[in-house]
Amino acid sequence: MSGLLALLDDVASIAKVAAASVDDVIGQAAKAGAKAAGAVIDDAAVTPKYVQGFSADRELPIIWRIAKGSMINKLVYLLPVGLLLSNFAPWLITPLLMLGGCYLCFEGAEKVAHALGFGGHHHAAHVEGDPEPQDPAHLEEQKAAGAIKTDFILSAEIMTIALAAIPPSNFWMETATLAAVAVMITVAVYGSVALIVKADDAGLALAKNGRLGITRSLGRGLVKAMPGVMWTLTVVGTAAMLWVGGSIVIHGMEVLGAGWLGHSIHDLSYAIGHALPQALAGFGEWVAKAVMDGVFGVFLGLLLIPVGEKLVAPLWQRAFGAGHH
């Protein structure tokens, strides 16, 4: 009996360790995923356009197809590359992270310039003058493939940011944490996209078939609110990209020995925060730093727009075809 009790005690100890490890993985994955907020919001903001023009019954299958492609991007391609970098070339992580930050700044600044009426926008579904495929199946195939390629870039940013945010640990903990980040973010992004895409259909159904007046009013309100929701999502996504991208580049400069800008922003934001009442000092400091990081992101992105449009975009089109951006 004592042997059985000892065995049960050992099993309970192992279970506690396993549960603690799972908690650690989920906690680290949540923190790492939060660091990638800009790319995540951009991913959620970009994807709904890929189902525009399709019948309502094809929207969810297309989103499901893109979500599966996104999961493959993260788990099959990007996860092994990230682990190789972490274990054999960790010195490459900061430059790659800065490259991803520059891309976020470019994305955000291009959206700002486009909203102000300057330049084009590289998220166009096809190049002007390209014939639009008439076959719905062909069009669906083209849109899904383009969305998965766009997702690969955004997923690479997300996984690199997450990898840099994971505290030093063993190989299996890093693997489990990155895999958890991949699954959690993919489910969150494409689950949100599915809800956004179908929200107007749900509102329309409530408006037409609701038994109560309040239900029909709720449906009409939901339909009217969706354009504003999409606009808000785009604005928040753009701001998040500029803030996160700018902060990544500034932090990378510090790591590489050029910390003057980061130190100046830190000192100025500290002074602004502590000029406020004590209860608001921490929040004020955070807001000031986020704004300054975002302003830096705007200026950096504006400088990168000519590079992206004149050099990177033509090379990308030659490599993957004119229809993919």
Beta strands, then each sheet from edge to edge (+ up, - down):
end
